[in-house]
Amino acid sequence: MLGRLNHVAIAVPDLEAGCQVYRTMLGATVSEPQVEPDHGVTVVFVELPNTKIELLEPLGENSPIQAFLDKSPSGGIHHVCYEVEDIIAARDHLKAEGARVLGDGEPKTGAHGKPVLFLHPKDFCGTLVELEQA
């Protein structure tokens, strides 16, 4: 069912400072910031040869990323994103196996313009998992 690792998301308290770390210290190519109001974040993608790193900054006080940063003020890994061929089939299979899909269970459009779902971290070894339709 799982395809490739699409990205690892890192929550940051200051997006520009996070971008500078990747650009300056690591010599990476970083995308322009992208505001995602439906998800309560502003994101950038660090392009790697085989995957991406997504840096997430809260968009407003009610952002789920702000709650994460309240617990981990310096930031940290927030979630991993795996590609799936058919997000509805993957969702239905996972629910049948007892996994909890967050939100209303319906895919939303993610930062890449593709359908995404999030899975409860307690069902996946303490890791928040995002599925993105390939």
C-alpha positions as CSV (number, residue, x, y, z in Angstrom):
1,M,0.0,0.0,0.0
2,L,2.7,2.5,0.9
3,G,4.6,4.2,-1.8
4,R,7.7,6.4,-1.3
5,L,8.4,8.7,1.5
6,N,7.1,12.1,0.2
7,H,8.5,14.3,3.0
8,V,9.4,14.7,6.7
9,A,7.7,17.7,8.2
10,I,9.5,19.8,10.8
11,A,7.6,22.4,12.9
12,V,9.6,25.6,13.4
13,P,8.8,28.7,15.4
14,D,10.4,31.0,12.8
15,L,10.1,29.9,9.2
16,E,12.7,32.3,7.8
17,A,15.3,31.2,10.4
18,G,14.6,27.6,9.5
19,C,15.0,28.4,5.8
20,Q,18.4,30.0,6.5
21,V,19.6,26.9,8.3
22,Y,18.9,24.8,5.3
23,R,20.1,27.3,2.7
24,T,23.2,28.5,4.4
25,M,24.5,25.7,6.6
26,L,23.3,22.8,4.4
27,G,23.4,24.5,1.0
28,A,19.9,23.3,0.2
29,T,17.3,24.7,-2.3
30,V,14.3,25.9,-0.4
31,S,10.9,26.8,-2.0
32,E,9.1,30.1,-1.6
33,P,6.7,30.2,1.4
34,Q,3.2,28.9,0.7
35,V,0.3,29.9,3.0
36,E,-2.1,27.0,3.7
37,P,-5.1,28.5,5.6
38,D,-7.1,25.2,5.5
39,H,-4.2,23.5,7.5
40,G,-3.3,26.6,9.6
41,V,0.3,26.7,8.4
42,T,2.8,28.4,6.2
43,V,5.2,25.9,4.6
44,V,8.3,25.7,2.5
45,F,9.9,22.6,1.0
46,V,13.6,21.8,1.1
47,E,14.3,19.8,-2.1
48,L,16.4,16.7,-1.7
49,P,17.4,14.3,-4.5
50,N,15.1,11.5,-3.1
51,T,12.5,13.3,-1.0
52,K,11.7,16.7,0.7
53,I,11.8,18.3,4.1
54,E,8.7,20.4,4.9
55,L,9.2,23.3,7.3
56,L,5.9,24.3,9.0
57,E,5.2,27.6,10.8
58,P,1.9,28.3,12.6
59,L,-0.6,30.5,10.8
60,G,-2.4,32.1,13.6
61,E,-2.9,31.2,17.2
62,N,-5.3,28.3,16.5
63,S,-2.9,26.5,14.3
64,P,-2.3,22.8,15.2
65,I,1.4,23.6,14.8
66,Q,1.2,26.3,17.5
67,A,0.0,23.6,19.9
68,F,3.0,21.4,18.9
69,L,5.4,24.3,19.4
70,D,3.9,25.1,22.8
71,K,5.1,21.7,23.9
72,S,8.4,21.9,22.0
73,P,9.3,25.6,21.6
74,S,12.4,25.1,19.5
75,G,10.5,22.9,17.0
76,G,11.0,19.3,15.9
77,I,9.7,16.6,13.7
78,H,6.0,16.9,13.4
79,H,5.0,14.1,10.9
80,V,6.0,11.9,8.1
81,C,4.2,11.8,4.7
82,Y,3.9,8.6,2.6
83,E,2.5,8.4,-0.9
84,V,-0.4,6.0,-1.7
85,E,-1.9,5.3,-5.1
86,D,-5.5,5.5,-4.0
87,I,-6.1,7.6,-0.8
88,I,-9.7,6.4,-0.4
89,A,-8.8,2.7,-0.7
90,A,-5.9,3.3,1.7
91,R,-8.2,5.1,4.2
92,D,-10.8,2.3,4.0
93,H,-8.2,-0.4,4.5
94,L,-6.7,1.4,7.5
95,K,-10.0,2.0,9.1
96,A,-10.9,-1.6,8.7
97,E,-7.6,-2.5,10.4
98,G,-8.6,-0.2,13.3
99,A,-6.5,2.9,12.5
100,R,-8.0,6.3,13.3
101,V,-8.2,8.9,10.6
102,L,-8.1,12.4,12.0
103,G,-10.6,15.1,11.2
104,D,-13.8,14.1,9.4
105,G,-12.1,11.3,7.5
106,E,-12.4,13.0,4.2
107,P,-9.2,13.9,2.2
108,K,-8.3,17.6,2.1
109,T,-6.1,19.3,-0.5
110,G,-2.5,19.4,0.8
111,A,0.4,21.8,0.0
112,H,1.2,19.9,-3.2
113,G,-2.4,20.3,-4.5
114,K,-3.1,16.6,-3.9
115,P,-5.5,14.8,-1.5
116,V,-4.1,14.1,2.0
117,L,-5.3,12.5,5.2
118,F,-3.7,12.3,8.7
119,L,-3.6,9.2,10.9
120,H,-3.6,9.2,14.7
121,P,0.0,8.9,16.1
122,K,-1.1,6.5,18.8
123,D,-1.9,4.0,16.0
124,F,1.6,4.4,14.3
125,C,4.3,4.0,16.9
126,G,3.8,7.6,18.3
127,T,4.2,9.2,14.8
128,L,1.7,11.4,13.1
129,V,1.3,10.0,9.6
130,E,0.2,11.9,6.6
131,L,-0.9,10.0,3.5
132,E,-0.8,11.8,0.1
133,Q,-2.3,10.5,-3.1
134,A,0.5,10.1,-5.6
